[in-house]
Amino acid sequence: GSSSISRCVAGLVLNASASATYTCKLRSGLLSVARGYLFKLEDRIRGAFIEEFLCNLSVDLSKMDTRFGNFTEVLDPDLTRALGIFAPWLTREGDMERLSADGKPLARLIAAEFDGFFKDGTARHSRAI
């Protein structure tokens, strides 16, 4: 529908938010897309880390390395900072970054540390944190 956001392999697509524009485009046989965003490698790395962390409350860093090569160049400063801020709830055990059961209420705050758009203030969505 109008103003919906779709995620595909290559990036994000936002439909026209005005109902009239959305309907007019569809009736004309056009896609109702207003704009899109093409993912960069860093976006995919950060997204995979955040998804894994929020779903499992842990991330296997060796699996991230296998999937993305040396991803630590992108995330190492964030990992170090998050471990410092959220200790003792967030820990690193070998290649596993883990959140304790007591730290579960902090999961979204921790994930925000790895969100490149949230950190630099360029996010154009509503903030829940």
N, CA, C and O atoms as a GROMACS GRO file, in nm:
protein
  516
    1GLY      N    1   0.081  -0.118   0.000
    1GLY     CA    2   0.000   0.000   0.000
    1GLY      C    3   0.085   0.125   0.000
    1GLY      O    4   0.208   0.118  -0.001
    2SER      N    5   0.020   0.238   0.001
    2SER     CA    6   0.093   0.363   0.001
    2SER      C    7   0.179   0.373   0.126
    2SER      O    8   0.138   0.329   0.233
    3SER      N    9   0.294   0.430   0.112
    3SER     CA   10   0.397   0.453   0.214
    3SER      C   11   0.458   0.324   0.268
    3SER      O   12   0.532   0.329   0.367
    4SER      N   13   0.432   0.210   0.207
    4SER     CA   14   0.493   0.086   0.255
    4SER      C   15   0.640   0.081   0.213
    4SER      O   16   0.679   0.139   0.112
    5ILE      N   17   0.718   0.010   0.291
    5ILE     CA   18   0.859  -0.009   0.262
    5ILE      C   19   0.881  -0.158   0.237
    5ILE      O   20   0.838  -0.242   0.316
    6SER      N   21   0.947  -0.188   0.127
    6SER     CA   22   0.977  -0.327   0.094
    6SER      C   23   1.128  -0.347   0.096
    6SER      O   24   1.205  -0.261   0.054
    7ARG      N   25   1.167  -0.463   0.147
    7ARG     CA   26   1.308  -0.499   0.146
    7ARG      C   27   1.329  -0.608   0.043
    7ARG      O   28   1.257  -0.707   0.040
    8CYS      N   29   1.428  -0.587  -0.042
    8CYS     CA   30   1.466  -0.690  -0.137
    8CYS      C   31   1.616  -0.714  -0.121
    8CYS      O   32   1.681  -0.648  -0.040
    9VAL      N   33   1.671  -0.806  -0.196
    9VAL     CA   34   1.812  -0.842  -0.180
    9VAL      C   35   1.902  -0.720  -0.198
    9VAL      O   36   2.000  -0.703  -0.124
   10ALA      N   37   1.871  -0.636  -0.293
   10ALA     CA   38   1.959  -0.524  -0.326
   10ALA      C   39   1.940  -0.401  -0.238
   10ALA      O   40   2.030  -0.318  -0.227
   11GLY      N   41   1.823  -0.388  -0.174
   11GLY     CA   42   1.801  -0.269  -0.093
   11GLY      C   43   1.658  -0.252  -0.049
   11GLY      O   44   1.582  -0.349  -0.036
   12LEU      N   45   1.621  -0.127  -0.026
   12LEU     CA   46   1.487  -0.092   0.022
   12LEU      C   47   1.414  -0.008  -0.083
   12LEU      O   48   1.476   0.067  -0.157
   13VAL      N   49   1.282  -0.024  -0.087
   13VAL     CA   50   1.199   0.053  -0.180
   13VAL      C   51   1.082   0.111  -0.101
   13VAL      O   52   1.013   0.039  -0.028
   14LEU      N   53   1.059   0.240  -0.117
   14LEU     CA   54   0.949   0.308  -0.049
   14LEU      C   55   0.844   0.346  -0.153
   14LEU      O   56   0.874   0.411  -0.252
   15ASN      N   57   0.721   0.304  -0.128
   15ASN     CA   58   0.611   0.343  -0.216
   15ASN      C   59   0.573   0.489  -0.192
   15ASN      O   60   0.603   0.546  -0.087
   16ALA      N   61   0.506   0.547  -0.289
   16ALA     CA   62   0.455   0.684  -0.274
   16ALA      C   63   0.364   0.689  -0.152
   16ALA      O   64   0.279   0.602  -0.133
   17SER      N   65   0.380   0.792  -0.070
   17SER     CA   66   0.299   0.799   0.052
   17SER      C   67   0.163   0.864   0.030
   17SER      O   68   0.068   0.835   0.103
   18ALA      N   69   0.154   0.951  -0.067
   18ALA     CA   70   0.024   1.013  -0.096
   18ALA      C   71  -0.063   0.913  -0.171
   18ALA      O   72  -0.022   0.859  -0.274
   19SER      N   73  -0.182   0.889  -0.120
   19SER     CA   74  -0.271   0.789  -0.180
   19SER      C   75  -0.302   0.820  -0.326
   19SER      O   76  -0.309   0.729  -0.409
   20ALA      N   77  -0.320   0.947  -0.357
   20ALA     CA   78  -0.353   0.984  -0.495
   20ALA      C   79  -0.238   0.951  -0.589
   20ALA      O   80  -0.260   0.897  -0.698
   21THR      N   81  -0.116   0.980  -0.549
   21THR     CA   82   0.001   0.950  -0.632
   21THR      C   83   0.018   0.799  -0.646
   21THR      O   84   0.044   0.749  -0.756
   22TYR      N   85   0.003   0.729  -0.537
   22TYR     CA   86   0.014   0.583  -0.536
   22TYR      C   87  -0.086   0.522  -0.635
   22TYR      O   88  -0.048   0.440  -0.718
   23THR      N   89  -0.212   0.563  -0.625
   23THR     CA   90  -0.318   0.510  -0.710
   23THR      C   91  -0.296   0.547  -0.856
   23THR      O   92  -0.313   0.463  -0.945
   24CYS      N   93  -0.257   0.670  -0.882
   24CYS     CA   94  -0.234   0.717  -1.019
   24CYS      C   95  -0.123   0.636  -1.086
   24CYS      O   96  -0.137   0.595  -1.202
   25LYS      N   97  -0.014   0.614  -1.014
   25LYS     CA   98   0.096   0.535  -1.070
   25LYS      C   99   0.050   0.393  -1.104
   25LYS      O  100   0.080   0.342  -1.212
   26LEU      N  101  -0.024   0.331  -1.013
   26LEU     CA  102  -0.069   0.193  -1.038
   26LEU      C  103  -0.165   0.188  -1.156
   26LEU      O  104  -0.156   0.097  -1.239
   27ARG      N  105  -0.257   0.283  -1.164
   27ARG     CA  106  -0.353   0.285  -1.275
   27ARG      C  107  -0.285   0.309  -1.410
   27ARG      O  108  -0.336   0.269  -1.515
   28SER      N  109  -0.169   0.374  -1.405
   28SER     CA  110  -0.093   0.400  -1.528
   28SER      C  111  -0.001   0.285  -1.564
   28SER      O  112   0.073   0.292  -1.662
   29GLY      N  113  -0.007   0.178  -1.484
   29GLY     CA  114   0.078   0.062  -1.511
   29GLY      C  115   0.221   0.077  -1.462
   29GLY      O  116   0.309   0.001  -1.502
   30LEU      N  117   0.244   0.176  -1.376
   30LEU     CA  118   0.378   0.201  -1.322
   30LEU      C  119   0.390   0.143  -1.182
   30LEU      O  120   0.290   0.120  -1.114
   31LEU      N  121   0.512   0.121  -1.141
   31LEU     CA  122   0.536   0.085  -1.001
   31LEU      C  123   0.510   0.208  -0.915
   31LEU      O  124   0.533   0.321  -0.959
   32SER      N  125   0.464   0.188  -0.795
   32SER     CA  126   0.429   0.300  -0.708
   32SER      C  127   0.547   0.349  -0.625
   32SER      O  128   0.528   0.412  -0.521
   33VAL      N  129   0.667   0.320  -0.670
   33VAL     CA  130   0.789   0.354  -0.595
   33VAL      C  131   0.815   0.504  -0.596
   33VAL      O  132   0.810   0.569  -0.701
   34ALA      N  133   0.844   0.557  -0.478
   34ALA     CA  134   0.881   0.698  -0.466
   34ALA      C  135   1.033   0.712  -0.462
   34ALA      O  136   1.088   0.805  -0.521
   35ARG      N  137   1.100   0.621  -0.392
   35ARG     CA  138   1.246   0.623  -0.386
   35ARG      C  139   1.296   0.488  -0.336
   35ARG      O  140   1.220   0.404  -0.288
   36GLY      N  141   1.427   0.470  -0.349
   36GLY     CA  142   1.487   0.345  -0.305
   36GLY      C  143   1.624   0.370  -0.244
   36GLY      O  144   1.679   0.480  -0.252
   37TYR      N  145   1.677   0.266  -0.182
   37TYR     CA  146   1.809   0.273  -0.123
   37TYR      C  147   1.881   0.143  -0.156
   37TYR      O  148   1.830   0.034  -0.127
   38LEU      N  149   1.997   0.152  -0.217
   38LEU     CA  150   2.077   0.037  -0.253
   38LEU      C  151   2.173   0.006  -0.138
   38LEU      O  152   2.251   0.092  -0.097
   39PHE      N  153   2.167  -0.118  -0.086
   39PHE     CA  154   2.253  -0.157   0.024
   39PHE      C  155   2.400  -0.156  -0.016
   39PHE      O  156   2.436  -0.199  -0.126
   40LYS      N  157   2.484  -0.105   0.074
   40LYS     CA  158   2.628  -0.116   0.060
   40LYS      C  159   2.670  -0.240   0.140
   40LYS      O  160   2.590  -0.293   0.217
   41LEU      N  161   2.793  -0.285   0.123
   41LEU     CA  162   2.843  -0.400   0.199
   41LEU      C  163   2.832  -0.373   0.349
   41LEU      O  164   2.792  -0.461   0.424
   42GLU      N  165   2.868  -0.254   0.392
   42GLU     CA  166   2.859  -0.220   0.534
   42GLU      C  167   2.716  -0.233   0.586
   42GLU      O  168   2.696  -0.279   0.699
   43ASP      N  169   2.618  -0.193   0.508
   43ASP     CA  170   2.478  -0.206   0.547
   43ASP      C  171   2.441  -0.353   0.569
   43ASP      O  172   2.373  -0.388   0.665
   44ARG      N  173   2.487  -0.439   0.477
   44ARG     CA  174   2.456  -0.582   0.488
   44ARG      C  175   2.524  -0.644   0.611
   44ARG      O  176   2.465  -0.727   0.679
   45ILE      N  177   2.647  -0.603   0.639
   45ILE     CA  178   2.718  -0.653   0.756
   45ILE      C  179   2.646  -0.610   0.883
   45ILE      O  180   2.619  -0.693   0.970
   46ARG      N  181   2.616  -0.482   0.893
   46ARG     CA  182   2.550  -0.431   1.014
   46ARG      C  183   2.411  -0.494   1.030
   46ARG      O  184   2.372  -0.530   1.141
   47GLY      N  185   2.338  -0.507   0.921
   47GLY     CA  186   2.205  -0.566   0.927
   47GLY      C  187   2.208  -0.711   0.972
   47GLY      O  188   2.125  -0.753   1.052
   48ALA      N  189   2.304  -0.788   0.920
   48ALA     CA  190   2.315  -0.930   0.958
   48ALA      C  191   2.352  -0.942   1.106
   48ALA      O  192   2.300  -1.028   1.176
   49PHE      N  193   2.442  -0.856   1.152
   49PHE     CA  194   2.482  -0.860   1.293
   49PHE      C  195   2.363  -0.828   1.382
   49PHE      O  196   2.337  -0.900   1.479
   50ILE      N  197   2.292  -0.720   1.351
   50ILE     CA  198   2.177  -0.678   1.433
   50ILE      C  199   2.069  -0.785   1.433
   50ILE      O  200   2.013  -0.818   1.538
   51GLU      N  201   2.039  -0.841   1.316
   51GLU     CA  202   1.936  -0.944   1.306
   51GLU      C  203   1.973  -1.066   1.391
   51GLU      O  204   1.890  -1.117   1.467
   52GLU      N  205   2.095  -1.112   1.378
   52GLU     CA  206   2.141  -1.228   1.455
   52GLU      C  207   2.136  -1.198   1.605
   52GLU      O  208   2.093  -1.282   1.684
   53PHE      N  209   2.180  -1.081   1.642
   53PHE     CA  210   2.184  -1.044   1.783
   53PHE      C  211   2.043  -1.036   1.842
   53PHE      O  212   2.018  -1.090   1.950
   54LEU      N  213   1.952  -0.970   1.775
   54LEU     CA  214   1.817  -0.954   1.828
   54LEU      C  215   1.738  -1.085   1.828
   54LEU      O  216   1.653  -1.106   1.915
   55CYS      N  217   1.765  -1.173   1.732
   55CYS     CA  218   1.693  -1.300   1.728
   55CYS      C  219   1.746  -1.402   1.828
   55CYS      O  220   1.669  -1.479   1.885
   56ASN      N  221   1.877  -1.402   1.851
   56ASN     CA  222   1.939  -1.507   1.933
   56ASN      C  223   2.006  -1.455   2.060
   56ASN      O  224   2.050  -1.534   2.143
   57LEU      N  225   2.012  -1.324   2.075
   57LEU     CA  226   2.083  -1.260   2.187
   57LEU      C  227   2.229  -1.302   2.190
   57LEU      O  228   2.294  -1.297   2.295
   58SER      N  229   2.280  -1.342   2.075
   58SER     CA  230   2.422  -1.376   2.061
   58SER      C  231   2.457  -1.370   1.913
   58SER      O  232   2.370  -1.378   1.826
   59VAL      N  233   2.586  -1.354   1.887
   59VAL     CA  234   2.636  -1.355   1.750
   59VAL      C  235   2.765  -1.436   1.748
   59VAL      O  236   2.856  -1.413   1.828
   60ASP      N  237   2.772  -1.530   1.656
   60ASP     CA  238   2.894  -1.606   1.634
   60ASP      C  239   2.981  -1.527   1.537
   60ASP      O  240   2.953  -1.523   1.417
   61LEU      N  241   3.084  -1.464   1.589
   61LEU     CA  242   3.168  -1.376   1.507
   61LEU      C  243   3.243  -1.453   1.399
   61LEU      O  244   3.272  -1.397   1.294
   62SER      N  245   3.274  -1.580   1.424
   62SER     CA  246   3.344  -1.658   1.321
   62SER      C  247   3.251  -1.684   1.202
   62SER      O  248   3.297  -1.688   1.088
   63LYS      N  249   3.122  -1.702   1.227
   63LYS     CA  250   3.026  -1.718   1.116
   63LYS      C  251   3.013  -1.589   1.037
   63LYS      O  252   2.998  -1.592   0.915
   64MET      N  253   3.018  -1.477   1.106
   64MET     CA  254   3.014  -1.348   1.037
   64MET      C  255   3.138  -1.333   0.948
   64MET      O  256   3.128  -1.286   0.835
   65ASP      N  257   3.254  -1.374   1.000
   65ASP     CA  258   3.377  -1.370   0.920
   65ASP      C  259   3.364  -1.458   0.796
   65ASP      O  260   3.406  -1.418   0.687
   66THR      N  261   3.308  -1.577   0.813
   66THR     CA  262   3.291  -1.669   0.700
   66THR      C  263   3.198  -1.608   0.595
   66THR      O  264   3.223  -1.620   0.475
   67ARG      N  265   3.093  -1.545   0.640
   67ARG     CA  266   2.993  -1.489   0.549
   67ARG      C  267   3.042  -1.363   0.478
   67ARG      O  268   3.016  -1.344   0.359
   68PHE      N  269   3.113  -1.276   0.552
   68PHE     CA  270   3.148  -1.144   0.497
   68PHE      C  271   3.297  -1.119   0.483
   68PHE      O  272   3.336  -1.008   0.447
   69GLY      N  273   3.381  -1.217   0.509
   69GLY     CA  274   3.524  -1.189   0.508
   69GLY      C  275   3.560  -1.121   0.639
   69GLY      O  276   3.497  -1.148   0.741
   70ASN      N  277   3.658  -1.036   0.638
   70ASN     CA  278   3.701  -0.971   0.760
   70ASN      C  279   3.607  -0.855   0.795
   70ASN      O  280   3.638  -0.739   0.771
   71PHE      N  281   3.493  -0.889   0.852
   71PHE     CA  282   3.392  -0.788   0.884
   71PHE      C  283   3.432  -0.702   1.002
   71PHE      O  284   3.375  -0.595   1.024
   72THR      N  285   3.532  -0.749   1.078
   72THR     CA  286   3.569  -0.676   1.200
   72THR      C  287   3.620  -0.535   1.171
   72THR      O  288   3.614  -0.448   1.259
   73GLU      N  289   3.669  -0.511   1.050
   73GLU     CA  290   3.709  -0.374   1.016
   73GLU      C  291   3.592  -0.279   1.029
   73GLU      O  292   3.609  -0.163   1.066
   74VAL      N  293   3.474  -0.327   0.997
   74VAL     CA  294   3.353  -0.244   1.004
   74VAL      C  295   3.301  -0.236   1.147
   74VAL      O  296   3.268  -0.127   1.194
   75LEU      N  297   3.294  -0.349   1.216
   75LEU     CA  298   3.224  -0.354   1.346
   75LEU      C  299   3.314  -0.351   1.470
   75LEU      O  300   3.263  -0.332   1.580
   76ASP      N  301   3.444  -0.369   1.455
   76ASP     CA  302   3.530  -0.379   1.573
   76ASP      C  303   3.518  -0.259   1.667
   76ASP      O  304   3.508  -0.280   1.788
   77PRO      N  305   3.520  -0.135   1.618
   77PRO     CA  306   3.504  -0.023   1.712
   77PRO      C  307   3.370  -0.027   1.786
   77PRO      O  308   3.363   0.007   1.904
   78ASP      N  309   3.264  -0.070   1.718
   78ASP     CA  310   3.132  -0.079   1.781
   78ASP      C  311   3.129  -0.192   1.884
   78ASP      O  312   3.071  -0.178   1.991
   79LEU      N  313   3.192  -0.305   1.850
   79LEU     CA  314   3.198  -0.418   1.943
   79LEU      C  315   3.271  -0.378   2.071
   79LEU      O  316   3.224  -0.407   2.181
   80THR      N  317   3.384  -0.313   2.054
   80THR     CA  318   3.463  -0.271   2.171
   80THR      C  319   3.384  -0.174   2.257
   80THR      O  320   3.381  -0.187   2.379
   81ARG      N  321   3.321  -0.074   2.193
   81ARG     CA  322   3.243   0.025   2.267
   81ARG      C  323   3.126  -0.040   2.339
   81ARG      O  324   3.102  -0.011   2.457
   82ALA      N  325   3.052  -0.127   2.270
   82ALA     CA  326   2.934  -0.192   2.330
   82ALA      C  327   2.974  -0.280   2.449
   82ALA      O  328   2.906  -0.281   2.551
   83LEU      N  329   3.085  -0.353   2.434
   83LEU     CA  330   3.132  -0.436   2.546
   83LEU      C  331   3.165  -0.351   2.667
   83LEU      O  332   3.140  -0.392   2.780
   84GLY      N  333   3.222  -0.233   2.645
   84GLY     CA  334   3.255  -0.143   2.755
   84GLY      C  335   3.133  -0.084   2.822
   84GLY      O  336   3.126  -0.073   2.944
   85ILE      N  337   3.036  -0.044   2.741
   85ILE     CA  338   2.915   0.021   2.793
   85ILE      C  339   2.824  -0.079   2.863
   85ILE      O  340   2.769  -0.049   2.969
   86PHE      N  341   2.807  -0.197   2.804
   86PHE     CA  342   2.703  -0.290   2.851
   86PHE      C  343   2.757  -0.408   2.931
   86PHE      O  344   2.684  -0.505   2.955
   87ALA      N  345   2.882  -0.402   2.972
   87ALA     CA  346   2.933  -0.506   3.064
   87ALA      C  347   2.861  -0.486   3.197
   87ALA      O  348   2.839  -0.371   3.234
   88PRO      N  349   2.825  -0.587   3.268
   88PRO     CA  350   2.854  -0.729   3.253
   88PRO      C  351   2.748  -0.806   3.174
   88PRO      O  352   2.757  -0.928   3.162
   89TRP      N  353   2.647  -0.737   3.120
   89TRP     CA  354   2.539  -0.806   3.049
   89TRP      C  355   2.584  -0.859   2.913
   89TRP      O  356   2.542  -0.966   2.870
   90LEU      N  357   2.668  -0.781   2.847
   90LEU     CA  358   2.719  -0.821   2.715
   90LEU      C  359   2.863  -0.869   2.734
   90LEU      O  360   2.947  -0.800   2.790
   91THR      N  361   2.889  -0.990   2.684
   91THR     CA  362   3.023  -1.048   2.702
   91THR      C  363   3.070  -1.110   2.572
   91THR      O  364   2.992  -1.140   2.482
   92ARG      N  365   3.201  -1.129   2.564
   92ARG     CA  366   3.259  -1.202   2.452
   92ARG      C  367   3.328  -1.325   2.509
   92ARG      O  368   3.414  -1.315   2.597
   93GLU      N  369   3.288  -1.440   2.458
   93GLU     CA  370   3.347  -1.568   2.498
   93GLU      C  371   3.400  -1.632   2.371
   93GLU      O  372   3.324  -1.692   2.295
   94GLY      N  373   3.530  -1.621   2.348
   94GLY     CA  374   3.588  -1.670   2.223
   94GLY      C  375   3.532  -1.590   2.107
   94GLY      O  376   3.547  -1.468   2.102
   95ASP      N  377   3.467  -1.658   2.014
   95ASP     CA  378   3.407  -1.592   1.897
   95ASP      C  379   3.260  -1.558   1.917
   95ASP      O  380   3.193  -1.515   1.823
   96MET      N  381   3.209  -1.577   2.038
   96MET     CA  382   3.067  -1.552   2.064
   96MET      C  383   3.048  -1.422   2.142
   96MET      O  384   3.108  -1.401   2.248
   97GLU      N  385   2.964  -1.337   2.088
   97GLU     CA  386   2.920  -1.217   2.157
   97GLU      C  387   2.784  -1.255   2.216
   97GLU      O  388   2.693  -1.293   2.142
   98ARG      N  389   2.768  -1.245   2.348
   98ARG     CA  390   2.645  -1.292   2.414
   98ARG      C  391   2.585  -1.185   2.505
   98ARG      O  392   2.655  -1.104   2.565
   99LEU      N  393   2.453  -1.189   2.512
   99LEU     CA  394   2.379  -1.105   2.606
   99LEU      C  395   2.320  -1.196   2.712
   99LEU      O  396   2.255  -1.295   2.680
  100SER      N  397   2.343  -1.162   2.838
  100SER     CA  398   2.290  -1.244   2.947
  100SER      C  399   2.139  -1.229   2.956
  100SER      O  400   2.082  -1.135   2.901
  101ALA      N  401   2.074  -1.322   3.026
  101ALA     CA  402   1.929  -1.315   3.045
  101ALA      C  403   1.890  -1.186   3.117
  101ALA      O  404   1.788  -1.125   3.084
  102ASP      N  405   1.971  -1.144   3.213
  102ASP     CA  406   1.942  -1.018   3.285
  102ASP      C  407   1.954  -0.896   3.195
  102ASP      O  408   1.894  -0.792   3.222
  103GLY      N  409   2.032  -0.908   3.088
  103GLY     CA  410   2.052  -0.796   2.997
  103GLY      C  411   1.952  -0.788   2.885
  103GLY      O  412   1.957  -0.695   2.804
  104LYS      N  413   1.861  -0.884   2.877
  104LYS     CA  414   1.765  -0.890   2.766
  104LYS      C  415   1.689  -0.758   2.744
  104LYS      O  416   1.667  -0.721   2.629
  105PRO      N  417   1.648  -0.686   2.849
  105PRO     CA  418   1.580  -0.558   2.826
  105PRO      C  419   1.668  -0.453   2.755
  105PRO      O  420   1.617  -0.352   2.706
  106LEU      N  421   1.798  -0.476   2.751
  106LEU     CA  422   1.890  -0.382   2.686
  106LEU      C  423   1.917  -0.416   2.539
  106LEU      O  424   1.991  -0.343   2.472
  107ALA      N  425   1.858  -0.523   2.489
  107ALA     CA  426   1.892  -0.572   2.356
  107ALA      C  427   1.877  -0.466   2.247
  107ALA      O  428   1.965  -0.454   2.162
  108ARG      N  429   1.771  -0.389   2.247
  108ARG     CA  430   1.752  -0.287   2.142
  108ARG      C  431   1.851  -0.173   2.155
  108ARG      O  432   1.898  -0.119   2.055
  109LEU      N  433   1.884  -0.137   2.278
  109LEU     CA  434   1.986  -0.033   2.299
  109LEU      C  435   2.121  -0.079   2.247
  109LEU      O  436   2.194  -0.002   2.184
  110ILE      N  437   2.153  -0.204   2.273
  110ILE     CA  438   2.281  -0.259   2.225
  110ILE      C  439   2.281  -0.266   2.074
  110ILE      O  440   2.380  -0.228   2.010
  111ALA      N  441   2.172  -0.314   2.015
  111ALA     CA  442   2.164  -0.323   1.869
  111ALA      C  443   2.181  -0.186   1.804
  111ALA      O  444   2.239  -0.175   1.696
  112ALA      N  445   2.131  -0.082   1.869
  112ALA     CA  446   2.144   0.054   1.815
  112ALA      C  447   2.290   0.097   1.804
  112ALA      O  448   2.323   0.182   1.720
  113GLU      N  449   2.377   0.040   1.886
  113GLU     CA  450   2.520   0.071   1.878
  113GLU      C  451   2.580   0.028   1.744
  113GLU      O  452   2.684   0.080   1.704
  114PHE      N  453   2.515  -0.065   1.675
  114PHE     CA  454   2.566  -0.119   1.549
  114PHE      C  455   2.492  -0.064   1.427
  114PHE      O  456   2.525  -0.099   1.314
  115ASP      N  457   2.393   0.020   1.449
  115ASP     CA  458   2.312   0.077   1.341
  115ASP      C  459   2.378   0.205   1.292
  115ASP      O  460   2.374   0.308   1.360
  116GLY      N  461   2.438   0.199   1.175
  116GLY     CA  462   2.509   0.314   1.120
  116GLY      C  463   2.421   0.436   1.098
  116GLY      O  464   2.470   0.548   1.110
  117PHE      N  465   2.296   0.417   1.067
  117PHE     CA  466   2.206   0.530   1.044
  117PHE      C  467   2.162   0.592   1.176
  117PHE      O  468   2.150   0.714   1.186
  118PHE      N  469   2.138   0.510   1.274
  118PHE     CA  470   2.095   0.559   1.406
  118PHE      C  471   2.205   0.643   1.469
  118PHE      O  472   2.177   0.748   1.527
  119LYS      N  473   2.329   0.596   1.457
  119LYS     CA  474   2.441   0.664   1.521
  119LYS      C  475   2.471   0.800   1.459
  119LYS      O  476   2.500   0.896   1.530
  120ASP      N  477   2.464   0.807   1.327
  120ASP     CA  478   2.505   0.933   1.264
  120ASP      C  479   2.391   1.033   1.248
  120ASP      O  480   2.410   1.141   1.192
  121GLY      N  481   2.274   0.997   1.297
  121GLY     CA  482   2.162   1.092   1.297
  121GLY      C  483   2.095   1.111   1.163
  121GLY      O  484   2.016   1.204   1.147
  122THR      N  485   2.124   1.025   1.064
  122THR     CA  486   2.062   1.041   0.932
  122THR      C  487   1.935   0.958   0.917
  122THR      O  488   1.873   0.959   0.811
  123ALA      N  489   1.896   0.888   1.022
  123ALA     CA  490   1.776   0.804   1.014
  123ALA      C  491   1.656   0.892   0.984
  123ALA      O  492   1.642   1.002   1.038
  124ARG      N  493   1.568   0.842   0.896
  124ARG     CA  494   1.449   0.919   0.858
  124ARG      C  495   1.323   0.850   0.905
  124ARG      O  496   1.214   0.885   0.861
  125HIS      N  497   1.337   0.754   0.994
  125HIS     CA  498   1.222   0.682   1.050
  125HIS      C  499   1.201   0.728   1.193
  125HIS      O  500   1.283   0.801   1.248
  126SER      N  501   1.093   0.686   1.252
  126SER     CA  502   1.069   0.724   1.391
  126SER      C  503   1.158   0.642   1.480
  126SER      O  504   1.182   0.524   1.454
  127ARG      N  505   1.206   0.703   1.584
  127ARG     CA  506   1.295   0.635   1.677
  127ARG      C  507   1.216   0.575   1.791
  127ARG      O  508   1.130   0.640   1.850
  128ALA      N  509   1.245   0.449   1.821
  128ALA     CA  510   1.180   0.382   1.934
  128ALA      C  511   1.273   0.375   2.054
  128ALA      O  512   1.234   0.326   2.160
  129ILE      N  513   1.393   0.424   2.038
  129ILE     CA  514   1.491   0.419   2.146
  129ILE      C  515   1.528   0.560   2.186
  129ILE      O  516   1.610   0.579   2.276
   0.00000   0.00000   0.00000
